[in-house]
Structures are given as structure tokens and as C-alpha cells.
Amino acid sequence: FRAHGVTEYALVDYEIADVNIQSVKAWASGVTGVKAKGSKETKANVAKAVEMTLGLSDIKNNAGGDITDAIGVAIVYLKRIGAID
């Protein structure tokens, strides 16, 4: 909660948009063609979708998959506002 509060404080002058993780999972399934089940499989699917979208073969990710999750959220947000296809 502290990290969340610090982030909101630091971004007080900016609009904060919510991106539901279900939207990220659905986007990843659409990109990869895989309907992942379970947390571990879903994280791997999001990582694969990020790699496919960015044209990269191996993104350095942390053990929890947080890096590719964050990139996935950014991609879904940018698609939502029409900044990327």
C-alpha cells in the first residue's frame, strides 16, 4: 500500500487510468491464441504476448513476471487511447 500511495502522490498532477488485469489477460490471449489457465500460465502468456508485440525474442523478466505485466498494461492502455494499433 505504501508503494501505491507514493506513486499516487508522485503523480498527483497527472490523470491516472485504471487498466484491469482481465483486459491484459484477454489481450494476451488474443495475441498468442492461447487461453491460459492458472496464474503461472497466464504470466507466461502475457510475457509471450509482450515479446510478440514488441518483436523481441527474450525480455529479461523478474521471477514474478512483474516487468512484462507492467509492459502489458502499458500496451493495453496505449491501444485503448488509440496511440498504437
FIBA-990645 format. One record per residue: residue in three letters; x, y, z of N, C-alpha, C in turn. Coordinates in steps of 0.001 Angstrom, whole numbers, plus 500000, padded with zeros to 6 digits. Atoms other than C-alpha are relative to their C-alpha. Example, Ala and Ser with C-alpha at 12.3 -4.5 7.8 and 13.67 -1.06 7.14 Angstrom:
% FIBA-990645
 residu    npx    npy    npz   capx   capy   capz    cpx    cpy    cpz
    ALA 500890 498810 500000 512300 495500 507800 500900 501200 500000
    SER 499180 498810 499940 513670 498940 507140 499230 501090 500730
END
This chain:
% FIBA-990645
 residu    npx    npy    npz   capx   capy   capz    cpx    cpy    cpz
    PHE 500815 498815 500000 500000 500000 500000 500863 501255 500000
    ARG 499129 498833 499973 502877 502349 500678 500468 500357 498596
    ALA 499533 499733 501357 504217 501962 497151 498893 500617 499164
    HIS 501148 499459 500729 500743 502627 495764 499781 501466 500387
    GLY 500191 498633 499512 500386 505752 497920 501080 500940 499516
    VAL 498885 499181 500475 503811 507072 496981 499844 500285 498509
    THR 500205 499820 501438 503037 506534 493303 498898 501019 499746
    GLU 501093 499039 500183 499727 508379 493573 500434 501413 500398
    TYR 499503 498697 499581 501436 511218 495449 500914 500605 498930
    ALA 499068 499520 501013 504180 511484 492819 499293 500393 498710
    LEU 500723 499742 501243 501613 511513 490016 498751 500843 500213
    VAL 501192 499246 499645 499117 513859 491681 499561 500966 498896
    ASP 500333 499045 501063 499256 516301 488741 499627 499329 498679
    TYR 500295 500750 501219 498553 513552 486194 498728 499182 500180
    GLU 501165 500880 499964 495451 511609 485292 500499 498561 500108
    ILE 499627 501402 499844 495768 508015 486465 498877 499155 499415
    ALA 500993 500861 500648 493989 505486 484260 500116 498593 500562
    ASP 500014 501375 499526 492960 502079 485502 499949 499049 498812
    VAL 500029 501061 501002 493697 499053 483362 499790 498702 500768
    ASN 500357 501237 499320 492003 495904 484608 500891 498865 499508
    ILE 499115 501098 500382 494282 492857 484641 499292 499006 499079
    GLN 500752 500881 500909 491497 490883 482932 500123 500485 498557
    SER 499802 499443 501337 491905 493248 479965 501358 499593 499442
    VAL 498652 500392 500421 495605 492428 479855 500021 498517 499645
    LYS 500069 501436 500282 494906 488686 480033 499282 499732 498677
    ALA 500759 500170 501246 492325 488962 477226 500832 500441 498805
    TRP 499122 499526 501073 494740 490990 475098 501077 498949 499703
    ALA 498944 500999 500176 497498 488404 475670 499464 498769 499291
    SER 500610 501165 500661 495167 485560 474680 499751 500276 498532
    GLY 500232 499626 501390 494260 487430 471513 501274 500026 499177
    VAL 498711 499926 500703 497895 487971 470596 500587 498611 499782
    THR 499334 501303 500072 499136 484457 471348 499107 498892 499476
    GLY 500938 501056 500380 495991 482492 470553 499863 498925 501060
    VAL 500033 500970 498902 496338 480722 473908 499107 500532 501114
    LYS 500829 499630 498851 493654 480826 476602 500643 499373 501235
    ALA 499230 500493 498863 495868 480498 479663 499105 499715 501193
    LYS 500703 500358 498760 494671 478860 482874 501011 500011 501131
    GLY 499115 499963 498845 496194 479484 486248 500957 501172 499923
    SER 499150 498819 499875 498451 482267 487455 501317 499881 499240
    LYS 498690 500190 500618 501757 480826 486248 499885 499994 498469
    GLU 500211 500085 501443 500442 480028 482767 499590 501363 499429
    THR 500434 498686 500448 498780 483451 482495 501176 500961 499928
    LYS 498811 499134 500013 502010 485259 483414 500886 499682 498805
    ALA 499189 500403 501153 503881 483256 480768 499345 500460 498700
    ASN 500718 499577 501193 501182 484086 478217 500127 501512 499775
    VAL 499818 498556 500109 501399 487823 478956 501430 500306 499537
    ALA 498605 499791 500403 505200 487650 478661 500184 499692 498522
    LYS 499896 500376 501410 504905 485874 475297 499329 501045 499109
    ALA 500714 498985 500782 502357 488435 474034 500809 501292 499916
    VAL 499154 498803 500006 504649 491308 475043 501161 499805 499033
    GLU 498890 500288 500912 507581 489677 473240 499540 500039 498548
    MET 500519 500031 501367 505454 489087 470134 499652 501410 499515
    THR 500411 498651 500360 504060 492625 470147 501194 500903 499743
    LEU 498821 499144 500136 507455 494251 470576 501041 499431 499039
    GLY 499051 500616 500924 509209 491861 468193 501314 499616 500660
    LEU 498808 500395 499250 511642 490719 470867 499950 498505 500269
    SER 499976 501440 499794 512782 487183 471471 500142 499601 501467
    ASP 499801 500388 498609 513691 487264 475151 500122 501244 500870
    ILE 499969 498857 499096 512739 490050 477551 500485 499527 501358
    LYS 499536 500315 498646 514613 489989 480839 498859 500328 500949
    ASN 501149 499845 499123 511836 489483 483379 500376 499579 501409
    ASN 499744 500476 498648 511794 489133 487130 499215 498711 500241
    ALA 500602 501317 499728 510691 485861 488727 498477 500049 500059
    GLY 501447 499890 499889 507158 487126 489359 499303 500438 498731
    GLY 500595 499557 501252 506628 488338 485815 499481 501421 500043
    ASP 500517 498647 499838 506002 491884 487015 500410 500942 498873
    ILE 499516 499112 501058 508068 493513 484271 499119 499872 498765
    THR 500838 500159 501188 506116 492015 481378 498537 500300 500313
    ASP 501354 499594 499624 502854 492515 483302 499853 501513 499834
    ALA 500048 498535 500094 503635 496249 483527 500035 500453 498541
    ILE 499938 499653 501424 504561 496410 479839 498669 499654 499337
    GLY 501305 500388 500530 501337 494552 479016 498931 501021 500342
    VAL 500956 498958 499590 499325 497108 480996 500192 501243 499129
    ALA 499726 498817 500824 501045 499933 479092 499504 499805 498569
    ILE 500443 500278 501370 500332 498286 475734 498473 500062 499908
    VAL 501468 499985 500001 496642 497745 476577 499494 501437 500125
    TYR 500399 498597 499836 496351 501363 477725 500225 500780 498706
    LEU 499704 499278 501245 498028 502707 474584 499061 499598 498875
    LYS 500990 500457 500977 495709 500585 472441 498638 500636 500294
    ARG 501299 499447 499600 492690 501833 474401 499854 501457 499562
    ILE 500091 498579 500355 493523 505504 473745 500320 500241 498527
    GLY 499755 499871 501434 494378 504809 470102 501386 500470 499616
    ALA 498631 499572 500293 498069 505645 470385 500781 498978 499192
    ILE 499395 501066 500792 499054 502275 468887 498899 499068 499526
    ASP 500973 500977 500516 497297 499583 466874 500160 498668 500663
END
